[in-house]
Amino acid sequence: MGAGLTITALAGIGPLIRMIIESETTGIASWVGGVLFIPSLALALGTLSRTHRLFQAVYLPLWYTVANGLPIFDYMGALRDSSELAAAQPPVTMTVAAVLLAIVFATGTLRRYSRD
């Protein structure tokens, strides 16, 4: 998970610096949510399916919606505006990331106990 967080953070460091300079707190919160969400999604889907292919199949459409301006689930905060939806997005993204990590830990625990 640490490597995924590092790579994700480094890939988005440019926008983070801009948001820090402009004091965009919603943007910074969205950035943190995205940095937590992407590796959490990869880890959860990889743990559940035991392959990287499921993450590749799920992440590409998610990325495509954001890249094309569709605010279905703006996990990167790229489509921020002044609406309530934009303000609610960072906590939702962080909550989803936390739930995904909980799924990973629960799956690992259940698999260990099922072997015994």
N, C-alpha and C positions, 0 to 999 in steps of 0.2 A: 504494500500500500504506500510506503514511503517513497518509492521510486516513482509511482504513478502520480502522487501529489507533487513531487518535485518537477517532473516533466510537464505536468499540466500548468503549474505555477509559472515555470520558465516560459512556456508558450504564450502565456497571457500577461507577461510582466509589462509590456509596453502600454496596453490600455490601463493597467493598474496604476502605473506612474502618472499617466494623464489624469486619472480620476482623483488621485491623491492631491495633485497640484490644484485641481479645480474644486477640491473639497466635496466631491460627489459621494455622499455617504450611502445612498441607495445603490449607486454603481459599485462601490467598494463591497458592500454586502452581497450584491449579486455575483461579483467576481469570486468572493470567498465561497459562496454557495456552489458556483460552477466548479471551482477547484476541488471541493469536497465531493460533489456529485459524480463527476466523470469517473474517477478511480473507484468510488464506491459501487457504481453501476457495473464497472468492469469486473471488480472482485466478486460481487454478488452473482452476476450471471455466469462467471467462470466457475465459481464454487458450486452453483446449482447444476450446471450442465456439464461440468468437468471438461469444457472445451472453450476456446476463445471465439468460436464461430458465432455463438449466440450474441455475444456483445457486439460483434461486427455487424450482425444483421439488425440489431436494435438501435445501435448508436448512429448508424448512417442516416436513417430517416429522421431521428431526433436532430441531428446536426443540420440536415437539409431544411427542416422547417424553420430553424432559427436563421440559417444563412439566406433564406428566401423571404424573410420578414413575416412569417406566419407565427403569431404569438400563442401557439398552442401550449407549449411548455418552454418558456424562455429561461432555461437553466443557466445561461451565460450572462443574462442581463443586457443582451445586445439590443433589445427592442424597448428600452426604457422610454417611458413618457410620464405624464403627470397623473395617469389614471390610478384608480385603486388597485387594479390588477397588477400594475408594475410595482407598487409599493408592497403588495403581499407576496410577490414572487420570491424574494430572497429567503424569508422564513420557510416557505413551502419547499424550496429546493434543499435547504439545510435539513429540514425534517425528513424529506425523502432520502437524503444521503444517510442520515442516522438510522432510519428504518432498514435501509439496504445493508448497512454494517451489522445491525442486530441480526438480520437474516443470515449473514455470513457466519457470525459466531454461533448462532443457534444450529445451523446446518453442521458446522464442524463438531459441535458438542454431540448432536444426535448421531452423527456418523461414528464418533469414537465409542459411544455407548452401545451402538448396534453391533460393533465388532466384538464386544466382550461377552 
